[in-house]
Amino acid sequence: MDQKQTARPTAPAPLLEVVGVRKSYGDDEVLKGVSLQVAAGEVVCLLGASGSGKSTLLSTMNALVSPTAGYVRFDGEIMGYRLEHDELMPRKESEIVRQRREIGMVFQQFNLFPHLTIEKNLVLAPSLARTLSKQERHDRAIELLGTVGLQDKRDAYPGQLSGGQSQRIAIARALMTRPKLMLFDEPTSALDPELVGEVLKVMQDLAETGMTMVVVTHEMAFAREVADRVVFMDAGAIVEEGSPSEFFDSPRSARAKAFLGRGGAESPTIERNAS
Amino acid sequence: MSIATARREELTAPLTTPQLRTRRHPGRWVSGIVLVLIVGFVLNGLISNPRLEWGQVWGYLFDVHILSGLGVTLALAVVAEIVALALGMVIGFCRVSRNPVAKTAAAVYVWLFRGIPLIVLVLLVGNIALFIPEVRIGIPFTDVEFFSASTNALVSTFVAGVIALSLHDAAYNAEIYRSGIISVPDGQRLAAQALGLTWWQTQLRVVLPQALPVMIPPAMSQFVTLLKSTAMVSVIAVGDLLTEAQHISALNQYVIELLFVATIWYLVAVSVASVLSRLLDSKSEKLRH
């Protein structure tokens, strides 16, 4: 492709750019050449059945998974690699660590550190990175705990929290280093149904502050309401992407129609006009 | 409910209720009596045996040489434990590392030192001066030398004992570290990585604090084993409890009596270690919650 075409002067460079990313585990290719761009301030929801490669794609964005081919460019730098004479050389650990601090990540299982109090969970990464003074770390932790509505849990341990509270803390923890991008890997999938709402509310508030977000989710209502763009994956590739209303109201591909439950005969159908 | 209906229920309820009895355990009584008989028979044999002079046992229990031997045994165990914990941690982390060189080297170490019988290792280290008579520190393959000394001056029998016990015990401790490390869920490592922690920061601040409570029971049981294993160093005459007991019995021929003295002290030491380990474990149990 012509280099000049991709870098048009009118459109600002995307904050995140996934270019031809492939990932194989042995003979199993879970990502089959995925390309995706996310602009600053955009909220993108990754949808698809389990095993479609959404979570692996998400993990390549902060170099938790390194691609077998292709690359991820974030904020002008290639994640985990450095371009040297037309070759991508692995970066030093200290540089990868610096890159990861620019990106927050929230996991399905929360992954709070059970041996640390909530405040210590929040301040651990910035204290090791020495990016903030002790007072600044403390103030930021208090501020973020207020943002997620859990200021009173400062001295609690993760084991004392509900799933919804844990996930809100995990979001606050990921925000401590003031990331430019937030990644969410099925943040509500491990929650009891009545606790999903409080987490989605925090995420929606975050989206409204202008945070750039990539969200792997099965919460269709959230995707429809909050996402600027929906990306549908199947079998390690992007099948379809577009605005939520385009995707949910008039999916183009048969696989998206099947996923949304209104496709061919083999898919589960919702009897809307039965009564 | 009115008083009248309550009265009526009282009147209609059965006046005598069948009594509940607890289950009987005749088997326990029989086996208990048999056990008491056996133990009594053995104890009677020990006490009434004219060839066993109990006065000698009590007399030597607090003998100066025995107590100094006990001190050496405890010192051996504690120093070897400290070295083995440190060395075992390094080897344990190498075992789970992604570096193939470290992984293989650690696996070979564990294979080697779990394979060599401790008594053979003690003899090998104790006689190291036979094949390395002098220790030189300098630049290899040149004449530059910073330090040299005869091995015998450098490696006393106590040091040899510590080296052998530490090398042996480190292999076992490495496996305890490894199982502790792999008991920490992978999500913890992923979260630490995603937050921008380095590999070392992840291990020291996230993995190890969660692995240590899991490791305490097996590590303490390994320490009790080490405590008893110190008796092996008597083959190079370190001056430990067993060596001292044997030195005395070599002169006065009270072989069994002095072995009893050693046995009593080993049992005391092991019991104290077990109680300590239980205290430590209950404390770490509290820390986990």
Interface residues (C-beta under 8 A of the other chain):
Chain A: N62 L64 E93 S94 V97 R98 R100 R101 I103 G104 M105 F107 Q109 N111 L112 F113 P114 H115 L124 A125 L128 A129 G159 A170 R173 A174 T177
Chain B: P185 G187 Q188 L190 A191 A192 Q193 A194 L195 G196 L197 T198 W199 Q201 R205 V206 P209 Q210 L287 R288 H289
